[in-house]
Amino acid sequence: MTNPVDVGYLSGFLGGDTYLILGPGLGAKRCVLVSDGRYDEELNPARSFGTVILRKKGLLETVADVCRDHGVGKLAIQAEHMSVADASALRAAVVGAVEVFETSKLVEKLRVIKDAHECDLIEKAIRLQEAAMKAVMPKIQPGRTELEIAADLESEMKYRGSSHSWFAPIVGVGANAALPHYRPGSAKVRKNEIVLIDWGSTWQGYGGDMTRTFAVGAWPAKMREVYEVVRAAQEAAAAALAPGKSTHEVDRVARDIITRAGYGAEFNHGLGHGLGMSKEPPYLNPLYPPIPLEVGHVCTIEPGIYLPGVGGVRIEDQYVLTAKGATNFCKMPKTLAFSTL
């Protein structure tokens, strides 16, 4: 395994720069972690179930040595992660001794179903990012820049235990909120204007992901109208989550509400995505093949409406599929009253 997310999922080690080799020919433990001296002490827990090799040469060269030392005849690589150059270099390093072949998303298929422990970690991530947002909300005032608000959020999340932001926070003021994946800049909050904030935390490798849209002062009339349409779509789609439902079915619930309100063309992304140690299936998105939802899937529900030059509204919560439907990890209100600063 070369993908650090998969290495972390299978071994518990989140430090990076470490490859994981699994197979029946690797001794009694059937597991080798190839790393380096920087992580010697951090890898001690892994020594209880695997062999740790602190390399004295390149990662790929050391992997080749492990294969030769253990008589490994076939080696699968993660095609979606390993670069073409690295795959070629690995084949050159083991030429004549090991057959290197490609696999794809084998571990991801394991990761997409979360157990109770994983859900506890996700819930912890959500709790701390909600607390961070509540600490920042009083600071969202006229004159503050998007970057200052983003920095406040990242600081407050780290203060509460998030090792890093799950992604760089999106903070869009006014017309910038119409850009779904906007990167915050020097624009300043103004009175009676909206602020869209999409932020995420990390707890022991697992992520939280939420979006809220606020008005600083009075809501602009059009944005107030749009907000209620988005909230209705978000809540209806969340209520539709259930095992056996198609990802396209749930997306359509929100999309139909937004389309009937006259904003179908302004909802220009998928309804949501899976989330655990990375962004992953299920994708509630008409651009992806439909799949049935399953108990243990964790996904976001995040419809939005974006009016160029005017502003945008997105509301996002994170859910886990249960036998009876879905449970929302997020507790932060979505009412207009709460969202008016």
C-alpha positions in Angstrom: 0.0 0.0 0.0 1.4 3.4 -1.0 -1.6 5.5 -0.3 -1.1 7.0 3.2 -4.8 6.9 3.9 -4.9 3.1 3.3 -1.7 2.6 5.2 -3.3 4.5 8.1 -6.5 2.6 7.9 -4.9 -0.8 7.9 -2.0 -0.1 10.4 -3.1 2.9 12.5 0.1 4.8 11.5 -0.7 8.2 10.1 2.8 9.6 9.8 3.2 9.2 6.0 6.3 8.3 3.9 5.6 4.7 4.8 4.6 1.8 2.5 2.7 -1.3 3.7 3.3 -4.7 2.1 0.8 -7.5 2.9 0.9 -11.1 1.9 1.2 -14.7 2.9 4.9 -14.9 2.0 6.1 -12.2 4.5 6.6 -14.4 7.6 4.3 -15.2 10.4 3.0 -11.6 10.7 2.3 -11.3 6.9 2.8 -7.6 7.2 5.9 -5.3 6.5 6.0 -1.6 6.9 8.8 0.2 5.1 9.6 3.5 6.7 12.6 5.5 7.9 14.3 6.6 11.1 12.1 9.6 11.6 9.2 7.4 12.6 11.1 4.7 14.5 9.4 5.4 17.9 6.0 6.3 16.4 6.0 2.8 14.7 6.4 0.9 17.9 2.6 0.0 18.1 2.9 -1.5 14.6 5.6 -3.8 15.7 3.1 -5.9 17.6 1.5 -7.0 14.4 4.0 -6.4 11.6 7.7 -6.2 10.7 9.0 -2.6 10.6 12.0 -1.9 8.2 13.7 1.4 8.6 15.2 1.9 5.1 18.7 2.9 4.3 17.9 3.5 0.6 14.9 4.6 -1.5 11.4 3.4 -0.7 11.0 1.5 -3.9 14.5 0.0 -3.7 13.7 -1.3 -0.2 10.3 -2.7 -1.3 12.2 -4.6 -4.0 14.6 -5.9 -1.4 11.7 -7.1 0.8 10.2 -8.9 -2.2 13.5 -10.7 -3.0 14.3 -11.5 0.6 10.9 -13.2 1.1 10.6 -14.8 -2.3 7.5 -12.7 -3.3 6.6 -13.7 -6.9 3.7 -11.2 -7.5 3.2 -7.7 -6.2 0.1 -5.7 -6.5 0.3 -1.9 -6.6 -2.3 0.7 -6.1 -2.9 2.1 -9.6 -5.0 5.0 -8.5 -2.2 6.3 -6.2 1.2 5.2 -7.5 2.5 7.4 -10.3 3.5 5.9 -13.7 7.1 6.9 -13.0 7.2 5.1 -9.7 5.5 2.0 -11.1 8.1 1.9 -13.9 10.9 2.3 -11.4 9.5 -0.5 -9.2 9.3 -2.8 -12.2 12.8 -2.0 -13.1 14.0 -2.7 -9.5 12.5 -6.2 -9.4 12.8 -7.1 -13.1 13.0 -10.9 -13.6 12.1 -11.7 -10.0 8.6 -10.2 -9.3 5.6 -9.7 -11.4 4.2 -6.2 -10.7 0.5 -5.8 -11.5 -2.1 -3.1 -10.9 -5.1 -3.2 -8.6 -7.6 -0.4 -7.8 -9.6 0.6 -4.8 -9.3 -2.7 -2.9 -8.9 -1.0 0.5 -11.3 1.8 -0.4 -14.0 -0.9 -0.6 -13.3 -1.8 3.0 -13.2 1.8 4.2 -16.6 2.9 2.8 -18.5 0.9 5.5 -17.9 2.5 8.9 -18.1 0.6 12.2 -19.2 2.1 15.5 -15.7 3.1 16.5 -15.2 5.0 13.2 -18.5 6.7 13.7 -17.4 7.8 17.2 -14.2 9.3 15.7 -16.3 11.2 13.1 -18.7 12.4 15.7 -15.8 13.7 17.8 -14.5 15.6 14.7 -17.9 17.2 14.1 -18.3 18.2 17.8 -15.0 20.0 17.9 -15.6 21.8 14.6 -19.1 22.9 15.7 -17.5 24.3 18.9 -14.9 26.1 16.8 -17.6 27.7 14.6 -19.6 28.8 17.6 -16.4 30.5 19.0 -15.8 32.2 15.6 -19.4 33.4 14.9 -19.2 36.5 17.1 -16.0 37.5 15.2 -17.8 37.5 11.8 -18.3 41.2 11.7 -18.1 44.0 9.1 -14.5 44.7 8.2 -13.2 41.2 8.8 -11.6 39.6 5.8 -12.4 36.1 4.4 -8.8 35.0 5.2 -9.1 36.3 8.8 -12.3 34.3 9.4 -10.7 31.2 7.8 -7.6 31.6 10.1 -9.9 32.0 13.1 -11.6 28.7 12.3 -8.4 26.8 11.7 -7.0 28.1 15.0 -10.1 27.3 17.0 -10.3 23.7 15.6 -6.6 23.1 16.4 -7.2 24.6 19.9 -9.8 21.9 20.4 -7.7 19.0 19.1 -8.0 18.9 15.4 -4.6 17.9 14.0 -5.3 19.9 10.8 -8.2 21.2 8.8 -9.8 18.5 6.7 -9.5 20.9 3.9 -8.7 24.6 3.5 -11.8 26.4 4.8 -14.0 28.1 2.2 -15.1 31.5 3.3 -17.0 33.5 0.6 -18.5 37.0 1.3 -21.3 38.4 -0.8 -21.0 37.6 -4.5 -18.0 35.3 -3.7 -20.4 32.9 -2.0 -21.7 32.1 -5.6 -18.4 30.3 -6.2 -18.9 26.8 -4.8 -15.2 26.0 -4.2 -14.0 29.6 -3.7 -10.6 30.2 -2.1 -10.8 33.0 0.6 -9.1 36.2 0.0 -9.0 39.9 1.1 -12.7 40.6 0.6 -14.3 42.1 3.7 -17.6 41.3 5.4 -20.1 44.0 5.0 -23.3 44.8 6.8 -26.5 43.1 5.5 -24.4 40.7 3.4 -24.1 36.9 3.4 -21.1 34.8 4.3 -20.8 31.1 3.2 -18.4 29.0 5.2 -17.5 25.4 4.4 -15.1 23.9 7.0 -13.8 20.6 8.2 -11.9 19.1 11.1 -9.7 16.0 11.6 -9.8 13.6 14.6 -7.5 10.6 14.6 -7.5 10.5 10.8 -11.2 10.9 10.3 -12.9 14.0 8.9 -15.9 16.2 9.5 -17.4 18.4 6.8 -20.1 21.1 7.3 -21.3 24.2 5.5 -23.4 27.0 6.9 -24.5 30.3 5.3 -24.9 33.4 7.5 -26.2 36.9 7.1 -24.4 39.7 8.9 -27.4 41.9 9.8 -30.5 41.7 7.6 -30.8 39.0 4.9 -30.9 40.3 1.3 -34.4 39.5 0.1 -33.2 37.1 -2.7 -30.8 35.3 -0.4 -33.5 34.8 2.2 -35.7 33.2 -0.5 -32.8 31.0 -1.7 -31.9 30.0 1.8 -35.3 28.6 2.5 -35.3 26.6 -0.8 -31.9 25.2 0.0 -32.8 24.3 3.6 -36.0 22.5 2.4 -34.0 20.6 -0.2 -31.3 19.6 2.3 -33.8 18.4 4.9 -35.9 16.5 2.4 -32.8 14.7 0.9 -31.6 13.8 4.4 -35.0 12.4 5.3 -34.8 10.2 2.1 -31.5 8.6 3.1 -32.1 4.8 3.6 -30.4 1.5 2.9 -31.2 0.3 -0.6 -32.0 3.8 -1.9 -30.0 4.7 -5.0 -27.5 7.6 -4.7 -29.3 9.1 -7.8 -32.7 8.8 -6.1 -31.5 10.9 -3.1 -29.8 13.5 -5.2 -33.0 13.8 -7.2 -35.1 14.6 -4.1 -33.0 17.8 -3.5 -32.6 18.6 -7.2 -36.3 18.4 -7.8 -37.2 20.8 -5.0 -34.6 23.3 -6.2 -35.7 22.9 -9.8 -39.4 23.5 -8.9 -38.3 26.7 -7.2 -36.8 27.9 -10.5 -33.1 27.4 -9.5 -32.3 24.0 -11.1 -29.5 25.5 -13.3 -28.0 27.2 -10.2 -27.4 23.9 -8.4 -24.3 22.9 -10.3 -22.7 20.1 -8.2 -23.6 16.8 -6.7 -25.7 16.5 -3.6 -23.0 14.9 -1.5 -20.1 12.5 -1.1 -18.8 9.8 1.3 -16.4 10.8 4.0 -14.2 8.9 6.4 -10.4 9.1 6.2 -10.8 10.7 2.8 -13.5 11.8 0.4 -14.8 8.5 -0.9 -17.9 6.6 -2.1 -20.9 6.9 -2.0 -21.1 9.8 -4.4 -24.6 11.3 -4.4 -24.0 12.8 -7.8 -25.6 12.3 -11.2 -22.2 12.4 -12.8 -21.2 9.2 -11.1 -22.8 5.7 -11.6 -25.7 5.1 -9.2 -25.1 2.7 -6.3 -27.4 1.5 -3.5 -26.8 3.0 -0.1 -25.8 0.6 2.7 -25.8 0.6 6.4 -22.5 2.1 7.6 -22.1 4.5 4.6 -21.2 8.0 5.8 -22.1 10.8 3.5 -22.7 14.5 3.3 -25.9 16.2 2.1 -25.0 19.6 0.8 -27.3 21.2 -1.8 -26.6 24.8 -2.9 -27.9 27.5 -5.1 -25.4 30.0 -6.6 -26.4 33.3 -8.3 -23.4 34.8 -10.2 -22.7 38.3 -9.1 -25.2 38.1 -6.3 -24.3 35.3 -3.8 -24.9 31.7 -2.9 -26.3 29.5 -0.2 -25.1 26.0 0.7 -26.1 24.0 3.8 -24.2 20.8 4.6 -24.5 18.1 7.3 -22.9 14.7 7.6 -24.9 11.5 8.1 -24.4 7.8 8.7 -26.8 5.2 7.2 -28.5 3.0 9.7 -31.0 0.2 9.4 -33.8 2.7 10.0 -32.6 5.5 7.8 -29.8 7.9 8.7 -28.4 9.7 11.8 -27.1 13.2 11.5 -23.7 13.8 13.2 -24.3 17.5 13.1 -26.2 19.4 15.8 -25.7 23.0 14.7 -29.1 24.6 13.8 -30.0 25.6 10.3 -32.8 28.1 11.0 -32.7 31.6 9.6 -32.7 33.0 13.1 -29.6 31.0 14.1 -27.9 32.0 10.7 -28.5 35.7 11.3 -25.5 37.3 13.0 
